[in-house]
Amino acid sequence: MMQKRLFLAAVAIVFATEALRAQQEIKAPFGMQWGESVERIKEVVGKAKAQVVEEKVTGNRDVLVVEGIVQEGLKRTLFYFAEGGLSEVELQYDRAGWDEARVASWVSTIKQQADRKYGAGRLFAEDRGDQNGLQHSLRGWIWVQNFVSLRLVHYTAQQGDKRMRRVSLHYCME
């Protein structure tokens, strides 16, 4: 009986260790570091042969809008700076020619990959509605670790023949 308990305890420790090992640290994408300067990010963007298409201020943050970073489906990347240092990166994706079911399956795959890397994410937003003929849907999941979060957001809107959708990943220093 004692040997069985020891064996079960050892198995539990192995599984707990594997679960901890499976959780990776959430880091800024593209090998960047939190707190990097606007100039440094511009340098990296230039080396990647991407372009800063807009620079703006939103609230108390500076924003660089970048297009041309080579990654499947990536349309634009927004780099946010608070107090001169990189504080958030938003990756905005679009899959032209894909129907909503295929996009939803792709989003599910992204969520599963994040769950494997960072532990189980939690649903933080879910909304569906129809306002004045505008049908919309929003689902968002979040993973949080040590003052850094990752949010996956899937938003669609349609009014008549006009359709808009956005799948985005937000890496944020909290």
C-alpha positions in Angstrom: 0.0 0.0 0.0 2.8 2.4 0.9 4.7 1.6 -2.3 1.5 2.3 -4.3 1.2 5.7 -2.6 4.8 6.6 -3.3 4.4 5.5 -6.9 1.3 7.7 -7.3 3.0 10.6 -5.7 6.0 10.2 -8.0 3.7 10.1 -11.0 1.9 13.3 -9.8 5.3 15.1 -9.4 6.3 14.1 -12.9 3.1 15.3 -14.4 3.2 18.6 -12.4 6.8 19.2 -13.5 5.9 18.5 -17.2 2.9 21.0 -16.9 5.2 23.7 -15.5 7.8 23.0 -18.1 5.2 23.3 -20.9 4.4 26.9 -19.8 6.7 29.2 -21.6 7.3 32.9 -20.7 5.2 35.4 -22.7 7.7 37.6 -24.4 7.5 40.5 -26.9 7.3 39.1 -30.5 10.1 39.2 -33.1 12.8 38.8 -30.4 12.2 42.4 -29.2 12.5 43.4 -25.5 10.0 45.4 -23.5 11.2 49.0 -23.0 13.1 49.2 -26.3 13.1 52.7 -27.8 11.2 53.9 -30.9 14.5 54.3 -32.7 15.5 50.8 -32.0 12.2 49.4 -33.2 12.5 51.5 -36.4 16.0 50.1 -36.9 14.7 46.5 -36.6 11.7 47.2 -38.9 14.1 48.7 -41.5 16.3 45.6 -41.4 13.3 43.4 -41.9 12.5 45.5 -45.0 9.1 46.5 -43.6 7.8 50.1 -43.5 6.6 52.5 -40.9 3.4 53.7 -42.6 2.2 55.9 -39.7 3.4 57.5 -36.5 0.8 58.8 -34.1 0.0 59.5 -30.5 -2.9 57.7 -28.9 -3.7 58.9 -25.4 -0.4 59.1 -23.6 1.3 56.6 -25.9 3.3 56.9 -29.1 2.3 54.4 -31.8 4.2 53.1 -34.9 2.1 51.4 -37.5 4.2 49.0 -39.6 3.3 47.0 -42.7 5.4 44.5 -44.6 6.6 42.3 -41.8 6.7 38.9 -43.4 4.5 36.5 -41.6 1.6 34.5 -43.1 -1.6 36.5 -42.9 0.0 39.5 -41.0 -1.4 42.7 -42.4 -0.1 45.3 -40.0 1.7 45.6 -36.7 1.2 48.4 -34.1 4.1 49.1 -31.7 3.0 51.1 -28.6 5.4 53.1 -26.5 4.8 54.3 -23.0 7.3 56.7 -21.5 9.6 56.1 -24.5 9.8 52.3 -24.1 8.0 49.5 -26.0 4.9 48.5 -23.9 2.6 46.7 -26.3 2.7 45.0 -29.7 -0.5 44.4 -31.7 -0.4 42.0 -34.6 -3.4 42.4 -36.9 -4.1 39.5 -39.2 -6.4 39.0 -42.2 -6.9 35.9 -44.3 -8.3 37.2 -47.6 -10.5 34.7 -49.4 -11.2 32.7 -46.3 -14.8 32.2 -45.2 -15.7 32.8 -41.6 -15.7 29.1 -40.7 -12.1 28.7 -41.9 -11.0 31.8 -40.0 -12.8 30.6 -36.8 -10.9 27.2 -37.1 -7.6 29.1 -37.6 -8.4 31.2 -34.5 -9.1 28.0 -32.6 -5.7 26.7 -33.6 -4.0 29.9 -32.4 -5.8 29.6 -29.1 -4.8 25.9 -28.7 -1.1 26.8 -29.4 -1.2 29.6 -26.8 -2.8 27.2 -24.3 0.0 24.7 -24.8 2.7 27.4 -24.4 1.3 29.6 -21.7 -1.3 27.5 -19.8 -5.1 27.7 -20.2 -6.3 31.1 -21.4 -9.5 32.6 -20.2 -12.3 34.1 -22.2 -12.4 37.8 -21.3 -14.9 39.1 -23.9 -17.8 37.6 -25.8 -20.5 39.6 -27.5 -22.9 39.1 -30.4 -25.4 41.6 -31.6 -27.3 43.3 -34.4 -27.6 47.0 -34.2 -29.3 48.9 -37.0 -28.5 46.1 -39.5 -24.9 45.8 -38.3 -24.2 42.3 -37.2 -21.2 41.9 -35.0 -19.3 39.2 -33.1 -16.4 39.5 -30.6 -14.5 36.8 -28.8 -11.3 37.4 -26.8 -9.0 35.3 -24.7 -6.3 36.3 -22.4 -3.1 34.7 -20.9 -1.3 36.5 -18.1 2.1 35.9 -16.6 4.4 38.1 -14.5 3.2 41.5 -15.6 2.9 40.5 -19.3 -0.3 39.5 -21.0 -1.3 38.1 -24.4 -4.8 38.7 -25.8 -6.3 36.9 -28.8 -9.2 38.8 -30.3 -11.5 37.7 -33.1 -14.0 40.4 -34.3 -16.3 40.4 -37.2 -18.9 42.9 -38.4 -21.2 42.8 -41.4 -23.8 45.2 -42.8 -25.4 44.2 -46.1 -22.5 43.3 -48.5 -19.9 45.1 -46.4 -17.8 42.8 -44.2 -15.0 43.5 -41.8 -13.1 41.1 -39.6 -10.0 41.3 -37.5 -7.9 38.7 -35.8 -5.3 40.2 -33.5 -2.7 39.2 -31.0 -1.8 41.9 -28.3 1.4 41.4 -26.4 1.2 43.8 -23.4 3.6 44.8 -20.7 1.1 45.3 -17.8 
